[in-house]
Amino acid sequence: MFTGIITGMGRIVAIHRLGSSSDHGNRLTIETPAGYLDDVGLGDSIALNGACMTATSLDPAKHQFTIDVSAESLDKTCGLDAPGIINLEKALRAHDRLGGHIVAGHVDGIGRVTHFAQVGESWELRIQAPQALAKYLAYKGSLTVNGVSLTVNLVTDLPVGSAGTAPGCEVSINLIPHTVQNTALGQLAQGSPVNLEIDLIARYVERMLGNNSPIQQ
């Protein structure tokens, strides 16, 4: 479990394929800030751009650790298949502050940046979300973008597409300078894909409202 408060920016520095076909995943070597791994143990969970992964080896002297990411995870996420800067968050401990919101580290879908520009001292980030996630996104609700807990300022349902299906919705989010400077969101640009996780509470509300059958004991 996580909170969406990024605890460090890392970098994927090496990718090793675990097999010869697309049915196999990759082993990633991630470089961290100095001292980041001091309280991390083998097998601990660390979220990479919002996707919960398991530390499979640690090299504190080099400030590096590795994770094995499955083919399924590679297919359902973005930003974990090439070298580059990523957001890191260690798993929540029972006595930690819940600074963001409850985040599971499970990516629900991939959105795409439609606009990213500075407005005054802050930045406006607009993301097109898939239709399957649109009903979970609400004004002043929580949304995790590449592992960062953010507040939705505006939701715009997009018009029905030519194929007769709605393409989703666009959310507008305000990023303060601290967020831009201390997370990998500052690297985004129009067209960038991003990992999205909807609010956990919204997931359960939808299930309860949509399931009219008696609870099975």
C-alpha positions as CSV (number, residue, x, y, z in Angstrom):
1,M,0.0,0.0,0.0
2,F,1.2,3.5,-0.9
3,T,0.1,7.2,-0.5
4,G,1.1,8.7,-3.8
5,I,3.8,10.9,-2.1
6,I,7.0,10.4,-4.1
7,T,10.0,9.6,-1.9
8,G,12.7,9.9,-4.6
9,M,13.4,10.1,-8.3
10,G,15.2,7.1,-9.7
11,R,16.5,6.1,-13.1
12,I,16.3,2.9,-15.0
13,V,19.9,2.3,-16.0
14,A,19.8,-1.2,-17.4
15,I,17.2,-3.6,-18.9
16,H,17.8,-7.4,-19.1
17,R,15.3,-9.5,-21.0
18,L,14.3,-12.6,-19.0
19,G,13.4,-14.6,-22.2
20,S,13.5,-14.6,-25.9
21,S,9.8,-13.9,-26.6
22,S,7.1,-11.4,-25.7
23,D,5.8,-13.9,-23.2
24,H,8.8,-13.1,-20.9
25,G,9.4,-10.0,-18.9
26,N,12.4,-7.9,-18.1
27,R,14.8,-7.4,-15.2
28,L,15.3,-3.7,-14.5
29,T,18.3,-2.1,-12.7
30,I,17.2,1.1,-11.0
31,E,19.6,3.8,-9.7
32,T,18.4,5.7,-6.6
33,P,19.4,8.8,-4.7
34,A,22.2,8.3,-2.2
35,G,20.9,6.7,1.0
36,Y,17.5,5.8,-0.4
37,L,18.1,2.0,0.1
38,D,19.3,2.3,3.7
39,D,15.9,1.1,5.1
40,V,15.0,-1.2,2.2
41,G,15.2,-5.0,2.6
42,L,15.2,-7.7,0.0
43,G,11.6,-8.4,-1.1
44,D,10.3,-5.0,-0.1
45,S,7.7,-3.3,-2.3
46,I,8.6,-0.2,-4.1
47,A,6.3,1.6,-6.6
48,L,7.9,2.6,-9.9
49,N,5.8,5.2,-11.7
50,G,2.9,4.0,-9.7
51,A,3.3,0.2,-10.3
52,C,4.1,-1.9,-7.2
53,M,7.2,-4.0,-7.7
54,T,9.4,-6.2,-5.5
55,A,13.0,-5.5,-4.9
56,T,14.8,-8.7,-6.0
57,S,18.4,-7.6,-5.3
58,L,20.0,-4.7,-3.5
59,D,23.4,-2.9,-4.0
60,P,23.4,0.0,-1.6
61,A,27.1,0.8,-2.4
62,K,26.1,1.5,-6.0
63,H,22.7,3.0,-4.9
64,Q,21.0,0.4,-7.1
65,F,18.3,-2.3,-6.9
66,T,16.7,-4.7,-9.3
67,I,13.1,-5.7,-10.0
68,D,11.6,-8.3,-12.3
69,V,8.6,-7.0,-14.3
70,S,6.4,-9.5,-16.0
71,A,5.2,-9.4,-19.6
72,E,1.7,-8.7,-18.3
73,S,2.9,-5.7,-16.3
74,L,4.8,-4.4,-19.2
75,D,1.7,-4.7,-21.4
76,K,-0.5,-2.8,-18.8
77,T,1.9,0.0,-17.9
78,C,4.1,2.6,-19.5
79,G,7.6,3.9,-18.6
80,L,9.0,0.6,-17.5
81,D,10.4,-0.6,-20.8
82,A,13.2,1.8,-21.5
83,P,15.9,3.7,-19.6
84,G,14.9,7.0,-18.0
85,I,13.8,8.9,-15.0
86,I,11.0,7.3,-12.8
87,N,9.1,8.1,-9.7
88,L,9.8,6.0,-6.6
89,E,7.8,5.4,-3.5
90,K,8.5,2.9,-0.7
91,A,5.6,1.0,0.7
92,L,3.5,2.6,3.5
93,R,4.3,1.7,7.1
94,A,1.6,1.5,9.7
95,H,2.9,4.6,11.6
96,D,3.5,6.8,8.5
97,R,1.5,9.9,7.6
98,L,-1.1,9.4,4.9
99,G,-0.1,12.5,3.0
100,G,-1.8,11.7,-0.3
101,H,-4.6,9.1,-0.5
102,I,-4.8,5.3,-0.3
103,V,-2.9,4.0,-3.4
104,A,-2.7,0.3,-4.2
105,G,0.1,0.5,-6.7
106,H,-2.0,-1.3,-9.4
107,V,-2.2,0.6,-12.7
108,D,-5.8,0.7,-14.0
109,G,-5.1,2.2,-17.4
110,I,-2.8,4.4,-19.5
111,G,-3.7,8.0,-20.2
112,R,-2.1,10.5,-22.5
113,V,-1.0,14.0,-21.8
114,T,-3.0,16.5,-24.0
115,H,-1.6,19.7,-22.5
116,F,1.2,20.6,-20.1
117,A,2.1,24.3,-19.7
118,Q,3.0,26.8,-17.0
119,V,0.2,29.0,-15.7
120,G,1.5,31.7,-13.3
121,E,3.7,30.0,-10.7
122,S,2.1,26.5,-11.3
123,W,1.6,24.2,-14.2
124,E,-1.7,22.9,-15.8
125,L,-1.6,19.2,-16.7
126,R,-4.4,17.8,-18.8
127,I,-4.7,14.1,-19.4
128,Q,-7.1,12.1,-21.6
129,A,-8.2,9.0,-19.7
130,P,-9.7,5.8,-21.2
131,Q,-13.4,5.5,-21.3
132,A,-13.3,2.6,-18.8
133,L,-11.9,4.9,-16.1
134,A,-14.1,8.0,-16.9
135,K,-16.9,7.1,-14.4
136,Y,-14.4,7.0,-11.6
137,L,-13.0,10.5,-12.1
138,A,-14.7,13.4,-10.4
139,Y,-14.2,17.1,-9.6
140,K,-11.9,17.4,-6.5
141,G,-11.4,13.6,-6.5
142,S,-8.1,11.8,-6.3
143,L,-6.1,10.4,-9.2
144,T,-2.7,8.8,-9.2
145,V,-0.6,9.8,-12.2
146,N,2.7,7.9,-12.6
147,G,2.5,7.2,-8.9
148,V,1.8,10.8,-7.8
149,S,-1.3,11.5,-5.8
150,L,-3.1,14.5,-7.4
151,T,-6.4,16.3,-7.2
152,V,-8.7,16.6,-10.2
153,N,-9.7,20.3,-10.9
154,L,-11.9,19.7,-13.9
155,V,-13.4,16.7,-15.7
156,T,-14.6,17.1,-19.3
157,D,-16.4,14.2,-21.0
158,L,-15.2,14.0,-24.6
159,P,-17.7,13.8,-27.5
160,V,-18.8,10.5,-29.0
161,G,-16.3,9.3,-31.6
162,S,-17.0,8.4,-35.2
163,A,-17.2,4.7,-34.3
164,G,-20.1,5.4,-32.0
165,T,-18.1,4.9,-28.8
166,A,-17.0,7.7,-26.3
167,P,-13.2,8.1,-26.3
168,G,-13.1,8.8,-22.6
169,C,-12.7,12.1,-20.6
170,E,-10.1,14.7,-20.1
171,V,-9.0,15.8,-16.6
172,S,-7.3,19.0,-15.7
173,I,-4.8,19.0,-12.8
174,N,-2.8,21.8,-11.2
175,L,0.8,21.0,-10.3
176,I,2.7,23.2,-7.8
177,P,6.4,24.0,-8.4
178,H,7.4,21.5,-5.7
179,T,5.7,18.6,-7.5
180,V,7.2,19.6,-10.8
181,Q,10.7,19.9,-9.3
182,N,10.6,16.8,-7.1
183,T,8.9,14.2,-9.3
184,A,9.4,12.9,-12.8
185,L,6.1,14.7,-13.9
186,G,8.3,17.6,-14.9
187,Q,9.6,15.5,-17.8
188,L,6.1,15.1,-19.3
189,A,5.1,16.7,-22.6
190,Q,2.1,16.7,-24.9
191,G,1.5,13.1,-26.1
192,S,3.4,11.4,-23.2
193,P,1.7,8.2,-21.9
194,V,1.1,8.1,-18.1
195,N,0.1,5.3,-15.7
196,L,-3.3,6.0,-14.0
197,E,-4.7,4.5,-10.9
198,I,-8.3,5.5,-9.8
199,D,-9.3,6.1,-6.2
200,L,-9.6,2.9,-4.3
201,I,-12.8,4.0,-2.6
202,A,-14.5,4.8,-5.9
203,R,-13.7,1.2,-7.1
204,Y,-15.6,-0.3,-4.1
205,V,-18.5,2.2,-4.4
206,E,-19.0,1.2,-8.0
207,R,-18.9,-2.5,-7.1
208,M,-21.5,-2.1,-4.3
209,L,-23.8,0.0,-6.5
210,G,-23.5,-2.3,-9.4
211,N,-24.0,-5.6,-7.6
212,N,-27.6,-6.3,-6.6
213,S,-27.2,-9.9,-5.7
214,P,-27.3,-11.0,-2.1
215,I,-23.9,-11.3,-0.3
216,Q,-22.8,-14.9,-0.2
217,Q,-21.8,-16.1,3.2
